[in-house]
Amino acid sequence: MRKRSERLALVLYPALTLALVALAIFLPAKLSQWNDRLLLDEPHVLRQDAEREGFAESMQLSIGEKLLMTRSGSASVLRLEEDEVSVSFGIVDGSATVYKGQENYYTYITGVEATLPADSGDYNAGAEAEKWHGRLVQIQDELRTLYQLGAMPQLWSSADTVGISSGGQVLYMDSDTQVGFQVYYATLSRDPYSMDVAVDVQSGRILAFTISWPVGAEVDLTWGLRGMSNFGEGWRDYWGLDSVDSNWRNNRILGILDKQEATLISDGSYNANADMAFSYDGQTIYIPISSTAAWGRTCQIQWNSRSFG
C-alpha cells in the first residue's frame, strides 16, 4: 500500500507543480482582463471626470499662463454640465426672477421665502439666484476696474438694472501637462447693450468679451477722460502681463475701438480684425480684437473672443 502511495505521489507532484507554474504565468493576465471587463460594464465616467477636473486644477496658474495655454492651441475643452439659466435683478427691492429654459420658475426677494411651482421638482431657484447675483456683482466690479484702467467703456451705471444669463462652464486643460482651469460664460444685458463675457473662475478676472448694440441706437461709447489711449496698458496691468507692444495705438485698432457706426455710414457693412502683442515670461501672446457692423443688424466689439468662443 505504501509503495502504491509513493508511486501516486510521484505522478501527482509534477502535475501539481506544472499547474502552479501555469497559474503564476496566466492568472495575473486573466485577472487583469476580468478587471477591465468590470470597468467597462460599470459607469465610471462621472467619477473619472471629477478626478480629471480636480487634478487639472491642482496647480494654480497665472492669468498669463492661462492665456498662453488657450492661444497655443494645446488646450482641450471639457464642458461641465450646467443648466441654462436666465436671471434678472431688481435694484430697488432686491428681487430676482429666475428662468430655467423658457419657464418662469421662481421670483426671489431678499429675505422673503417664495414657493416653487408644483412641477419644479427639487430645483433650487433661490440658490441659483444667489449664485448668479454674486457673479453679476463680481463682473460689474471687474468692469468698473477695467473702466478705471482705461481698458473698457462704461456701459451701465451702478443704478441700472442689468440682466444676467448663464452660458455654461468649461474646463480648459493642457493636453500634455493635464493642468487646467475653469471658465464660466455669462451674458449681461440692458438696452441698448448686450455683453458676453468669459470669466476665470479662480480669479474672477474677465478673459474675453463681446459688446453688441443695434445699429441706429446712436450710442456713444464712454471711455473716460483719457479715451481709449490706455486700452493696451490697462489690459497689461489687469492681466498681470510684462508688457504690451506700443505699436498697438495704430489707426486700425483705434478704429476698431470707436466710431463703428460712423465707419458703417461711410464704408458700408464691414469686419475689421487685428492682433495686439503682449509679452509674458519671455513669450509673446497675440490677443485678437475685432469689430463688425452691418446695416439693419448690430455693431460689435470683440476682445479675445476667438480664444474663448
Secondary structure as GFF3:
##gff-version 3
##sequence-region A 1 309
A	DSSP	alpha_helix	2	41	.	.	.	ID=ss1
A	DSSP	alpha_helix	45	56	.	.	.	ID=ss2
A	DSSP	alpha_helix	63	72	.	.	.	ID=ss3
A	DSSP	beta_strand	75	80	.	.	.	ID=ss4
A	DSSP	beta_strand	85	89	.	.	.	ID=ss5
A	DSSP	beta_strand	95	100	.	.	.	ID=ss6
A	DSSP	beta_strand	103	109	.	.	.	ID=ss7
A	DSSP	three_ten_helix	118	120	.	.	.	ID=ss8
A	DSSP	alpha_helix	125	149	.	.	.	ID=ss9
A	DSSP	beta_strand	163	174	.	.	.	ID=ss10
A	DSSP	beta_strand	180	190	.	.	.	ID=ss11
A	DSSP	beta_strand	193	200	.	.	.	ID=ss12
A	DSSP	beta_strand	206	214	.	.	.	ID=ss13
A	DSSP	alpha_helix	231	239	.	.	.	ID=ss14
A	DSSP	beta_strand	243	244	.	.	.	ID=ss15
A	DSSP	three_ten_helix	246	248	.	.	.	ID=ss16
A	DSSP	alpha_helix	251	257	.	.	.	ID=ss17
A	DSSP	alpha_helix	260	267	.	.	.	ID=ss18
A	DSSP	beta_strand	270	280	.	.	.	ID=ss19
A	DSSP	beta_strand	283	293	.	.	.	ID=ss20
A	DSSP	beta_strand	298	303	.	.	.	ID=ss21
###
